[in-house]
Amino acid sequence: MTKIHPTAIVAPGAELDTGVEIGPYSIIGESVSIGSGTVIGPNVLIEGHTRIGSECRVSMGAVMGSPPQDD
């Protein structure tokens, strides 16, 4: 069963497989795909055309799929 914390935001176009857990204050964008059993920690931002496989762990505060910062 997929679990999404009440404070998390998941875009309607995001694809979440079974058993995915989304932690507090995390944001999952439109074109994101997350495989089964993956756990997204708190305060995570995943955007862009990002695919995360099955049984992965994304730690607190991670940012994926956004443009890199300039020096």
mmCIF file of the N, C-alpha and C atoms, coordinates in Angstrom:
data_MODEL
# 
_entry.id   MODEL 
# 
loop_
_atom_site.group_PDB 
_atom_site.id 
_atom_site.type_symbol 
_atom_site.label_atom_id 
_atom_site.label_alt_id 
_atom_site.label_comp_id 
_atom_site.label_asym_id 
_atom_site.label_entity_id 
_atom_site.label_seq_id 
_atom_site.pdbx_PDB_ins_code 
_atom_site.Cartn_x 
_atom_site.Cartn_y 
_atom_site.Cartn_z 
_atom_site.occupancy 
_atom_site.B_iso_or_equiv 
_atom_site.pdbx_formal_charge 
_atom_site.auth_seq_id 
_atom_site.auth_comp_id 
_atom_site.auth_asym_id 
_atom_site.auth_atom_id 
_atom_site.pdbx_PDB_model_num 
ATOM 1   N N  . MET A 1 1  ? 0.841  -1.178 0.000   1.00 0.00 ? 1  MET A N  1 
ATOM 2   C CA . MET A 1 1  ? 0.000  0.000  0.000   1.00 0.00 ? 1  MET A CA 1 
ATOM 3   C C  . MET A 1 1  ? 0.890  1.247  0.000   1.00 0.00 ? 1  MET A C  1 
ATOM 4   N N  . THR A 1 2  ? 0.598  2.171  -0.879  1.00 0.00 ? 2  THR A N  1 
ATOM 5   C CA . THR A 1 2  ? 1.333  3.427  -0.958  1.00 0.00 ? 2  THR A CA 1 
ATOM 6   C C  . THR A 1 2  ? 0.905  4.346  0.177   1.00 0.00 ? 2  THR A C  1 
ATOM 7   N N  . LYS A 1 3  ? 1.904  4.981  0.833   1.00 0.00 ? 3  LYS A N  1 
ATOM 8   C CA . LYS A 1 3  ? 1.624  5.891  1.947   1.00 0.00 ? 3  LYS A CA 1 
ATOM 9   C C  . LYS A 1 3  ? 2.180  7.269  1.615   1.00 0.00 ? 3  LYS A C  1 
ATOM 10  N N  . ILE A 1 4  ? 1.322  8.277  1.638   1.00 0.00 ? 4  ILE A N  1 
ATOM 11  C CA . ILE A 1 4  ? 1.728  9.655  1.381   1.00 0.00 ? 4  ILE A CA 1 
ATOM 12  C C  . ILE A 1 4  ? 1.396  10.478 2.618   1.00 0.00 ? 4  ILE A C  1 
ATOM 13  N N  . HIS A 1 5  ? 2.415  11.090 3.205   1.00 0.00 ? 5  HIS A N  1 
ATOM 14  C CA . HIS A 1 5  ? 2.202  11.912 4.396   1.00 0.00 ? 5  HIS A CA 1 
ATOM 15  C C  . HIS A 1 5  ? 1.267  13.068 4.044   1.00 0.00 ? 5  HIS A C  1 
ATOM 16  N N  . PRO A 1 6  ? 0.393  13.481 4.955   1.00 0.00 ? 6  PRO A N  1 
ATOM 17  C CA . PRO A 1 6  ? -0.573 14.557 4.668   1.00 0.00 ? 6  PRO A CA 1 
ATOM 18  C C  . PRO A 1 6  ? 0.063  15.892 4.273   1.00 0.00 ? 6  PRO A C  1 
ATOM 19  N N  . THR A 1 7  ? 1.317  16.129 4.674   1.00 0.00 ? 7  THR A N  1 
ATOM 20  C CA . THR A 1 7  ? 1.967  17.393 4.310   1.00 0.00 ? 7  THR A CA 1 
ATOM 21  C C  . THR A 1 7  ? 2.746  17.311 3.001   1.00 0.00 ? 7  THR A C  1 
ATOM 22  N N  . ALA A 1 8  ? 2.865  16.115 2.431   1.00 0.00 ? 8  ALA A N  1 
ATOM 23  C CA . ALA A 1 8  ? 3.579  15.943 1.166   1.00 0.00 ? 8  ALA A CA 1 
ATOM 24  C C  . ALA A 1 8  ? 2.702  16.406 0.004   1.00 0.00 ? 8  ALA A C  1 
ATOM 25  N N  . ILE A 1 9  ? 3.362  16.816 -1.076  1.00 0.00 ? 9  ILE A N  1 
ATOM 26  C CA . ILE A 1 9  ? 2.657  17.229 -2.291  1.00 0.00 ? 9  ILE A CA 1 
ATOM 27  C C  . ILE A 1 9  ? 3.094  16.300 -3.417  1.00 0.00 ? 9  ILE A C  1 
ATOM 28  N N  . VAL A 1 10 ? 2.126  15.628 -4.043  1.00 0.00 ? 10 VAL A N  1 
ATOM 29  C CA . VAL A 1 10 ? 2.403  14.743 -5.169  1.00 0.00 ? 10 VAL A CA 1 
ATOM 30  C C  . VAL A 1 10 ? 1.581  15.238 -6.354  1.00 0.00 ? 10 VAL A C  1 
ATOM 31  N N  . ALA A 1 11 ? 2.265  15.591 -7.439  1.00 0.00 ? 11 ALA A N  1 
ATOM 32  C CA . ALA A 1 11 ? 1.586  16.094 -8.635  1.00 0.00 ? 11 ALA A CA 1 
ATOM 33  C C  . ALA A 1 11 ? 0.706  15.005 -9.239  1.00 0.00 ? 11 ALA A C  1 
ATOM 34  N N  . PRO A 1 12 ? -0.401 15.410 -9.855  1.00 0.00 ? 12 PRO A N  1 
ATOM 35  C CA . PRO A 1 12 ? -1.319 14.428 -10.447 1.00 0.00 ? 12 PRO A CA 1 
ATOM 36  C C  . PRO A 1 12 ? -0.668 13.539 -11.507 1.00 0.00 ? 12 PRO A C  1 
ATOM 37  N N  . GLY A 1 13 ? 0.351  14.049 -12.209 1.00 0.00 ? 13 GLY A N  1 
ATOM 38  C CA . GLY A 1 13 ? 1.003  13.278 -13.272 1.00 0.00 ? 13 GLY A CA 1 
ATOM 39  C C  . GLY A 1 13 ? 2.116  12.359 -12.796 1.00 0.00 ? 13 GLY A C  1 
ATOM 40  N N  . ALA A 1 14 ? 2.446  12.383 -11.514 1.00 0.00 ? 14 ALA A N  1 
ATOM 41  C CA . ALA A 1 14 ? 3.503  11.513 -10.977 1.00 0.00 ? 14 ALA A CA 1 
ATOM 42  C C  . ALA A 1 14 ? 3.015  10.070 -10.943 1.00 0.00 ? 14 ALA A C  1 
ATOM 43  N N  . GLU A 1 15 ? 3.930  9.131  -11.193 1.00 0.00 ? 15 GLU A N  1 
ATOM 44  C CA . GLU A 1 15 ? 3.598  7.711  -11.169 1.00 0.00 ? 15 GLU A CA 1 
ATOM 45  C C  . GLU A 1 15 ? 4.245  7.060  -9.951  1.00 0.00 ? 15 GLU A C  1 
ATOM 46  N N  . LEU A 1 16 ? 3.418  6.585  -9.032  1.00 0.00 ? 16 LEU A N  1 
ATOM 47  C CA . LEU A 1 16 ? 3.911  5.910  -7.834  1.00 0.00 ? 16 LEU A CA 1 
ATOM 48  C C  . LEU A 1 16 ? 3.477  4.453  -7.884  1.00 0.00 ? 16 LEU A C  1 
ATOM 49  N N  . ASP A 1 17 ? 4.434  3.540  -7.828  1.00 0.00 ? 17 ASP A N  1 
ATOM 50  C CA . ASP A 1 17 ? 4.119  2.114  -7.826  1.00 0.00 ? 17 ASP A CA 1 
ATOM 51  C C  . ASP A 1 17 ? 3.640  1.701  -6.428  1.00 0.00 ? 17 ASP A C  1 
ATOM 52  N N  . THR A 1 18 ? 3.271  0.455  -6.266  1.00 0.00 ? 18 THR A N  1 
ATOM 53  C CA . THR A 1 18 ? 2.753  -0.023 -4.981  1.00 0.00 ? 18 THR A CA 1 
ATOM 54  C C  . THR A 1 18 ? 3.831  0.003  -3.900  1.00 0.00 ? 18 THR A C  1 
ATOM 55  N N  . GLY A 1 19 ? 3.427  0.294  -2.685  1.00 0.00 ? 19 GLY A N  1 
ATOM 56  C CA . GLY A 1 19 ? 4.323  0.255  -1.546  1.00 0.00 ? 19 GLY A CA 1 
ATOM 57  C C  . GLY A 1 19 ? 5.261  1.434  -1.405  1.00 0.00 ? 19 GLY A C  1 
ATOM 58  N N  . VAL A 1 20 ? 5.065  2.480  -2.192  1.00 0.00 ? 20 VAL A N  1 
ATOM 59  C CA . VAL A 1 20 ? 5.901  3.682  -2.083  1.00 0.00 ? 20 VAL A CA 1 
ATOM 60  C C  . VAL A 1 20 ? 5.486  4.462  -0.841  1.00 0.00 ? 20 VAL A C  1 
ATOM 61  N N  . GLU A 1 21 ? 6.466  5.027  -0.136  1.00 0.00 ? 21 GLU A N  1 
ATOM 62  C CA . GLU A 1 21 ? 6.193  5.885  1.014   1.00 0.00 ? 21 GLU A CA 1 
ATOM 63  C C  . GLU A 1 21 ? 6.795  7.261  0.753   1.00 0.00 ? 21 GLU A C  1 
ATOM 64  N N  . ILE A 1 22 ? 5.984  8.302  0.925   1.00 0.00 ? 22 ILE A N  1 
ATOM 65  C CA . ILE A 1 22 ? 6.423  9.686  0.741   1.00 0.00 ? 22 ILE A CA 1 
ATOM 66  C C  . ILE A 1 22 ? 6.377  10.372 2.099   1.00 0.00 ? 22 ILE A C  1 
ATOM 67  N N  . GLY A 1 23 ? 7.527  10.899 2.532   1.00 0.00 ? 23 GLY A N  1 
ATOM 68  C CA . GLY A 1 23 ? 7.642  11.501 3.856   1.00 0.00 ? 23 GLY A CA 1 
ATOM 69  C C  . GLY A 1 23 ? 7.103  12.916 3.937   1.00 0.00 ? 23 GLY A C  1 
ATOM 70  N N  . PRO A 1 24 ? 7.100  13.470 5.152   1.00 0.00 ? 24 PRO A N  1 
ATOM 71  C CA . PRO A 1 24 ? 6.555  14.806 5.406   1.00 0.00 ? 24 PRO A CA 1 
ATOM 72  C C  . PRO A 1 24 ? 7.256  15.894 4.592   1.00 0.00 ? 24 PRO A C  1 
ATOM 73  N N  . TYR A 1 25 ? 6.467  16.814 4.093   1.00 0.00 ? 25 TYR A N  1 
ATOM 74  C CA . TYR A 1 25 ? 6.927  18.014 3.390   1.00 0.00 ? 25 TYR A CA 1 
ATOM 75  C C  . TYR A 1 25 ? 7.719  17.729 2.120   1.00 0.00 ? 25 TYR A C  1 
ATOM 76  N N  . SER A 1 26 ? 7.623  16.527 1.583   1.00 0.00 ? 26 SER A N  1 
ATOM 77  C CA . SER A 1 26 ? 8.283  16.211 0.321   1.00 0.00 ? 26 SER A CA 1 
ATOM 78  C C  . SER A 1 26 ? 7.407  16.642 -0.839  1.00 0.00 ? 26 SER A C  1 
ATOM 79  N N  . ILE A 1 27 ? 8.053  16.943 -1.971  1.00 0.00 ? 27 ILE A N  1 
ATOM 80  C CA . ILE A 1 27 ? 7.346  17.386 -3.170  1.00 0.00 ? 27 ILE A CA 1 
ATOM 81  C C  . ILE A 1 27 ? 7.769  16.491 -4.327  1.00 0.00 ? 27 ILE A C  1 
ATOM 82  N N  . ILE A 1 28 ? 6.783  15.885 -4.982  1.00 0.00 ? 28 ILE A N  1 
ATOM 83  C CA . ILE A 1 28 ? 7.015  14.994 -6.114  1.00 0.00 ? 28 ILE A CA 1 
ATOM 84  C C  . ILE A 1 28 ? 6.367  15.633 -7.337  1.00 0.00 ? 28 ILE A C  1 
ATOM 85  N N  . GLY A 1 29 ? 7.162  15.904 -8.381  1.00 0.00 ? 29 GLY A N  1 
ATOM 86  C CA . GLY A 1 29 ? 6.690  16.626 -9.560  1.00 0.00 ? 29 GLY A CA 1 
ATOM 87  C C  . GLY A 1 29 ? 5.934  15.774 -10.565 1.00 0.00 ? 29 GLY A C  1 
ATOM 88  N N  . GLU A 1 30 ? 5.450  16.454 -11.617 1.00 0.00 ? 30 GLU A N  1 
ATOM 89  C CA . GLU A 1 30 ? 4.591  15.873 -12.658 1.00 0.00 ? 30 GLU A CA 1 
ATOM 90  C C  . GLU A 1 30 ? 5.169  14.654 -13.369 1.00 0.00 ? 30 GLU A C  1 
ATOM 91  N N  . SER A 1 31 ? 6.404  14.726 -13.811 1.00 0.00 ? 31 SER A N  1 
ATOM 92  C CA . SER A 1 31 ? 6.963  13.682 -14.678 1.00 0.00 ? 31 SER A CA 1 
ATOM 93  C C  . SER A 1 31 ? 7.845  12.696 -13.926 1.00 0.00 ? 31 SER A C  1 
ATOM 94  N N  . VAL A 1 32 ? 7.604  12.534 -12.648 1.00 0.00 ? 32 VAL A N  1 
ATOM 95  C CA . VAL A 1 32 ? 8.414  11.653 -11.802 1.00 0.00 ? 32 VAL A CA 1 
ATOM 96  C C  . VAL A 1 32 ? 7.787  10.263 -11.750 1.00 0.00 ? 32 VAL A C  1 
ATOM 97  N N  . SER A 1 33 ? 8.639  9.237  -11.793 1.00 0.00 ? 33 SER A N  1 
ATOM 98  C CA . SER A 1 33 ? 8.195  7.852  -11.676 1.00 0.00 ? 33 SER A CA 1 
ATOM 99  C C  . SER A 1 33 ? 8.983  7.198  -10.537 1.00 0.00 ? 33 SER A C  1 
ATOM 100 N N  . ILE A 1 34 ? 8.272  6.587  -9.590  1.00 0.00 ? 34 ILE A N  1 
ATOM 101 C CA . ILE A 1 34 ? 8.914  5.966  -8.429  1.00 0.00 ? 34 ILE A CA 1 
ATOM 102 C C  . ILE A 1 34 ? 8.490  4.502  -8.348  1.00 0.00 ? 34 ILE A C  1 
ATOM 103 N N  . GLY A 1 35 ? 9.483  3.605  -8.293  1.00 0.00 ? 35 GLY A N  1 
ATOM 104 C CA . GLY A 1 35 ? 9.235  2.166  -8.285  1.00 0.00 ? 35 GLY A CA 1 
ATOM 105 C C  . GLY A 1 35 ? 8.750  1.634  -6.946  1.00 0.00 ? 35 GLY A C  1 
ATOM 106 N N  . SER A 1 36 ? 8.269  0.407  -6.965  1.00 0.00 ? 36 SER A N  1 
ATOM 107 C CA . SER A 1 36 ? 7.647  -0.214 -5.791  1.00 0.00 ? 36 SER A CA 1 
ATOM 108 C C  . SER A 1 36 ? 8.607  -0.332 -4.612  1.00 0.00 ? 36 SER A C  1 
ATOM 109 N N  . GLY A 1 37 ? 8.064  -0.118 -3.423  1.00 0.00 ? 37 GLY A N  1 
ATOM 110 C CA . GLY A 1 37 ? 8.812  -0.279 -2.193  1.00 0.00 ? 37 GLY A CA 1 
ATOM 111 C C  . GLY A 1 37 ? 9.812  0.817  -1.883  1.00 0.00 ? 37 GLY A C  1 
ATOM 112 N N  . THR A 1 38 ? 9.860  1.849  -2.696  1.00 0.00 ? 38 THR A N  1 
ATOM 113 C CA . THR A 1 38 ? 10.806 2.946  -2.464  1.00 0.00 ? 38 THR A CA 1 
ATOM 114 C C  . THR A 1 38 ? 10.291 3.858  -1.360  1.00 0.00 ? 38 THR A C  1 
ATOM 115 N N  . VAL A 1 39 ? 11.213 4.329  -0.518  1.00 0.00 ? 39 VAL A N  1 
ATOM 116 C CA . VAL A 1 39 ? 10.869 5.223  0.583   1.00 0.00 ? 39 VAL A CA 1 
ATOM 117 C C  . VAL A 1 39 ? 11.525 6.577  0.334   1.00 0.00 ? 39 VAL A C  1 
ATOM 118 N N  . ILE A 1 40 ? 10.704 7.611  0.271   1.00 0.00 ? 40 ILE A N  1 
ATOM 119 C CA . ILE A 1 40 ? 11.169 8.986  0.106   1.00 0.00 ? 40 ILE A CA 1 
ATOM 120 C C  . ILE A 1 40 ? 11.102 9.642  1.482   1.00 0.00 ? 40 ILE A C  1 
ATOM 121 N N  . GLY A 1 41 ? 12.239 10.110 1.972   1.00 0.00 ? 41 GLY A N  1 
ATOM 122 C CA . GLY A 1 41 ? 12.296 10.711 3.300   1.00 0.00 ? 41 GLY A CA 1 
ATOM 123 C C  . GLY A 1 41 ? 11.643 12.080 3.353   1.00 0.00 ? 41 GLY A C  1 
ATOM 124 N N  . PRO A 1 42 ? 11.755 12.764 4.490   1.00 0.00 ? 42 PRO A N  1 
ATOM 125 C CA . PRO A 1 42 ? 11.148 14.084 4.652   1.00 0.00 ? 42 PRO A CA 1 
ATOM 126 C C  . PRO A 1 42 ? 11.917 15.176 3.906   1.00 0.00 ? 42 PRO A C  1 
ATOM 127 N N  . ASN A 1 43 ? 11.192 16.220 3.509   1.00 0.00 ? 43 ASN A N  1 
ATOM 128 C CA . ASN A 1 43 ? 11.771 17.412 2.880   1.00 0.00 ? 43 ASN A CA 1 
ATOM 129 C C  . ASN A 1 43 ? 12.557 17.104 1.614   1.00 0.00 ? 43 ASN A C  1 
ATOM 130 N N  . VAL A 1 44 ? 12.081 16.168 0.816   1.00 0.00 ? 44 VAL A N  1 
ATOM 131 C CA . VAL A 1 44 ? 12.733 15.792 -0.437  1.00 0.00 ? 44 VAL A CA 1 
ATOM 132 C C  . VAL A 1 44 ? 12.006 16.477 -1.592  1.00 0.00 ? 44 VAL A C  1 
ATOM 133 N N  . LEU A 1 45 ? 12.770 16.936 -2.587  1.00 0.00 ? 45 LEU A N  1 
ATOM 134 C CA . LEU A 1 45 ? 12.203 17.509 -3.807  1.00 0.00 ? 45 LEU A CA 1 
ATOM 135 C C  . LEU A 1 45 ? 12.648 16.651 -4.976  1.00 0.00 ? 45 LEU A C  1 
ATOM 136 N N  . ILE A 1 46 ? 11.685 16.104 -5.717  1.00 0.00 ? 46 ILE A N  1 
ATOM 137 C CA . ILE A 1 46 ? 11.989 15.333 -6.922  1.00 0.00 ? 46 ILE A CA 1 
ATOM 138 C C  . ILE A 1 46 ? 11.162 15.933 -8.049  1.00 0.00 ? 46 ILE A C  1 
ATOM 139 N N  . GLU A 1 47 ? 11.846 16.402 -9.099  1.00 0.00 ? 47 GLU A N  1 
ATOM 140 C CA . GLU A 1 47 ? 11.142 17.031 -10.212 1.00 0.00 ? 47 GLU A CA 1 
ATOM 141 C C  . GLU A 1 47 ? 11.780 16.619 -11.528 1.00 0.00 ? 47 GLU A C  1 
ATOM 142 N N  . GLY A 1 48 ? 11.336 17.224 -12.621 1.00 0.00 ? 48 GLY A N  1 
ATOM 143 C CA . GLY A 1 48 ? 11.853 16.883 -13.938 1.00 0.00 ? 48 GLY A CA 1 
ATOM 144 C C  . GLY A 1 48 ? 11.412 15.488 -14.350 1.00 0.00 ? 48 GLY A C  1 
ATOM 145 N N  . HIS A 1 49 ? 12.046 14.981 -15.397 1.00 0.00 ? 49 HIS A N  1 
ATOM 146 C CA . HIS A 1 49 ? 11.758 13.627 -15.890 1.00 0.00 ? 49 HIS A CA 1 
ATOM 147 C C  . HIS A 1 49 ? 12.659 12.651 -15.137 1.00 0.00 ? 49 HIS A C  1 
ATOM 148 N N  . THR A 1 50 ? 12.329 12.406 -13.880 1.00 0.00 ? 50 THR A N  1 
ATOM 149 C CA . THR A 1 50 ? 13.170 11.597 -12.997 1.00 0.00 ? 50 THR A CA 1 
ATOM 150 C C  . THR A 1 50 ? 12.509 10.251 -12.728 1.00 0.00 ? 50 THR A C  1 
ATOM 151 N N  . ARG A 1 51 ? 13.305 9.182  -12.867 1.00 0.00 ? 51 ARG A N  1 
ATOM 152 C CA . ARG A 1 51 ? 12.828 7.833  -12.559 1.00 0.00 ? 51 ARG A CA 1 
ATOM 153 C C  . ARG A 1 51 ? 13.662 7.267  -11.417 1.00 0.00 ? 51 ARG A C  1 
ATOM 154 N N  . ILE A 1 52 ? 12.981 6.749  -10.423 1.00 0.00 ? 52 ILE A N  1 
ATOM 155 C CA . ILE A 1 52 ? 13.648 6.099  -9.298  1.00 0.00 ? 52 ILE A CA 1 
ATOM 156 C C  . ILE A 1 52 ? 13.169 4.655  -9.284  1.00 0.00 ? 52 ILE A C  1 
ATOM 157 N N  . GLY A 1 53 ? 14.096 3.722  -9.178  1.00 0.00 ? 53 GLY A N  1 
ATOM 158 C CA . GLY A 1 53 ? 13.760 2.302  -9.237  1.00 0.00 ? 53 GLY A CA 1 
ATOM 159 C C  . GLY A 1 53 ? 13.053 1.784  -7.995  1.00 0.00 ? 53 GLY A C  1 
ATOM 160 N N  . SER A 1 54 ? 12.926 0.476  -7.935  1.00 0.00 ? 54 SER A N  1 
ATOM 161 C CA . SER A 1 54 ? 12.256 -0.197 -6.816  1.00 0.00 ? 54 SER A CA 1 
ATOM 162 C C  . SER A 1 54 ? 13.202 -0.366 -5.633  1.00 0.00 ? 54 SER A C  1 
ATOM 163 N N  . GLU A 1 55 ? 12.613 -0.394 -4.434  1.00 0.00 ? 55 GLU A N  1 
ATOM 164 C CA . GLU A 1 55 ? 13.334 -0.667 -3.186  1.00 0.00 ? 55 GLU A CA 1 
ATOM 165 C C  . GLU A 1 55 ? 14.486 0.307  -2.932  1.00 0.00 ? 55 GLU A C  1 
ATOM 166 N N  . CYS A 1 56 ? 14.331 1.567  -3.327  1.00 0.00 ? 56 CYS A N  1 
ATOM 167 C CA . CYS A 1 56 ? 15.350 2.594  -3.081  1.00 0.00 ? 56 CYS A CA 1 
ATOM 168 C C  . CYS A 1 56 ? 15.008 3.382  -1.826  1.00 0.00 ? 56 CYS A C  1 
ATOM 169 N N  . ARG A 1 57 ? 15.996 4.059  -1.281  1.00 0.00 ? 57 ARG A N  1 
ATOM 170 C CA . ARG A 1 57 ? 15.809 4.951  -0.134  1.00 0.00 ? 57 ARG A CA 1 
ATOM 171 C C  . ARG A 1 57 ? 16.374 6.310  -0.507  1.00 0.00 ? 57 ARG A C  1 
ATOM 172 N N  . VAL A 1 58 ? 15.556 7.345  -0.401  1.00 0.00 ? 58 VAL A N  1 
ATOM 173 C CA . VAL A 1 58 ? 15.998 8.713  -0.670  1.00 0.00 ? 58 VAL A CA 1 
ATOM 174 C C  . VAL A 1 58 ? 15.985 9.448  0.662   1.00 0.00 ? 58 VAL A C  1 
ATOM 175 N N  . SER A 1 59 ? 17.149 9.929  1.070   1.00 0.00 ? 59 SER A N  1 
ATOM 176 C CA . SER A 1 59 ? 17.306 10.513 2.403   1.00 0.00 ? 59 SER A CA 1 
ATOM 177 C C  . SER A 1 59 ? 16.778 11.934 2.506   1.00 0.00 ? 59 SER A C  1 
ATOM 178 N N  . MET A 1 60 ? 16.577 12.351 3.732   1.00 0.00 ? 60 MET A N  1 
ATOM 179 C CA . MET A 1 60 ? 16.055 13.664 4.088   1.00 0.00 ? 60 MET A CA 1 
ATOM 180 C C  . MET A 1 60 ? 16.791 14.791 3.357   1.00 0.00 ? 60 MET A C  1 
ATOM 181 N N  . GLY A 1 61 ? 16.013 15.697 2.770   1.00 0.00 ? 61 GLY A N  1 
ATOM 182 C CA . GLY A 1 61 ? 16.561 16.899 2.161   1.00 0.00 ? 61 GLY A CA 1 
ATOM 183 C C  . GLY A 1 61 ? 17.139 16.726 0.772   1.00 0.00 ? 61 GLY A C  1 
ATOM 184 N N  . ALA A 1 62 ? 17.066 15.535 0.193   1.00 0.00 ? 62 ALA A N  1 
ATOM 185 C CA . ALA A 1 62 ? 17.623 15.312 -1.144  1.00 0.00 ? 62 ALA A CA 1 
ATOM 186 C C  . ALA A 1 62 ? 16.846 16.103 -2.194  1.00 0.00 ? 62 ALA A C  1 
ATOM 187 N N  . VAL A 1 63 ? 17.562 16.536 -3.231  1.00 0.00 ? 63 VAL A N  1 
ATOM 188 C CA . VAL A 1 63 ? 16.953 17.228 -4.368  1.00 0.00 ? 63 VAL A CA 1 
ATOM 189 C C  . VAL A 1 63 ? 17.391 16.490 -5.621  1.00 0.00 ? 63 VAL A C  1 
ATOM 190 N N  . MET A 1 64 ? 16.414 16.070 -6.450  1.00 0.00 ? 64 MET A N  1 
ATOM 191 C CA . MET A 1 64 ? 16.712 15.325 -7.673  1.00 0.00 ? 64 MET A CA 1 
ATOM 192 C C  . MET A 1 64 ? 15.948 15.916 -8.843  1.00 0.00 ? 64 MET A C  1 
ATOM 193 N N  . GLY A 1 65 ? 16.597 15.946 -9.999  1.00 0.00 ? 65 GLY A N  1 
ATOM 194 C CA . GLY A 1 65 ? 15.918 16.329 -11.226 1.00 0.00 ? 65 GLY A CA 1 
ATOM 195 C C  . GLY A 1 65 ? 15.854 17.810 -11.507 1.00 0.00 ? 65 GLY A C  1 
ATOM 196 N N  . SER A 1 66 ? 16.438 18.627 -10.663 1.00 0.00 ? 66 SER A N  1 
ATOM 197 C CA . SER A 1 66 ? 16.421 20.071 -10.912 1.00 0.00 ? 66 SER A CA 1 
ATOM 198 C C  . SER A 1 66 ? 17.763 20.485 -11.514 1.00 0.00 ? 66 SER A C  1 
ATOM 199 N N  . PRO A 1 67 ? 17.807 21.638 -12.183 1.00 0.00 ? 67 PRO A N  1 
ATOM 200 C CA . PRO A 1 67 ? 19.069 22.097 -12.775 1.00 0.00 ? 67 PRO A CA 1 
ATOM 201 C C  . PRO A 1 67 ? 20.127 22.328 -11.691 1.00 0.00 ? 67 PRO A C  1 
ATOM 202 N N  . PRO A 1 68 ? 21.407 22.097 -12.023 1.00 0.00 ? 68 PRO A N  1 
ATOM 203 C CA . PRO A 1 68 ? 22.460 22.339 -11.036 1.00 0.00 ? 68 PRO A CA 1 
ATOM 204 C C  . PRO A 1 68 ? 22.629 23.828 -10.758 1.00 0.00 ? 68 PRO A C  1 
ATOM 205 N N  . GLN A 1 69 ? 23.147 24.132 -9.589  1.00 0.00 ? 69 GLN A N  1 
ATOM 206 C CA . GLN A 1 69 ? 23.413 25.523 -9.243  1.00 0.00 ? 69 GLN A CA 1 
ATOM 207 C C  . GLN A 1 69 ? 24.716 25.970 -9.891  1.00 0.00 ? 69 GLN A C  1 
ATOM 208 N N  . ASP A 1 70 ? 24.788 27.244 -10.251 1.00 0.00 ? 70 ASP A N  1 
ATOM 209 C CA . ASP A 1 70 ? 26.033 27.808 -10.776 1.00 0.00 ? 70 ASP A CA 1 
ATOM 210 C C  . ASP A 1 70 ? 26.988 28.076 -9.635  1.00 0.00 ? 70 ASP A C  1 
ATOM 211 N N  . ASP A 1 71 ? 28.281 28.072 -9.952  1.00 0.00 ? 71 ASP A N  1 
ATOM 212 C CA . ASP A 1 71 ? 29.289 28.405 -8.931  1.00 0.00 ? 71 ASP A CA 1 
ATOM 213 C C  . ASP A 1 71 ? 29.320 29.878 -8.656  1.00 0.00 ? 71 ASP A C  1 
# 
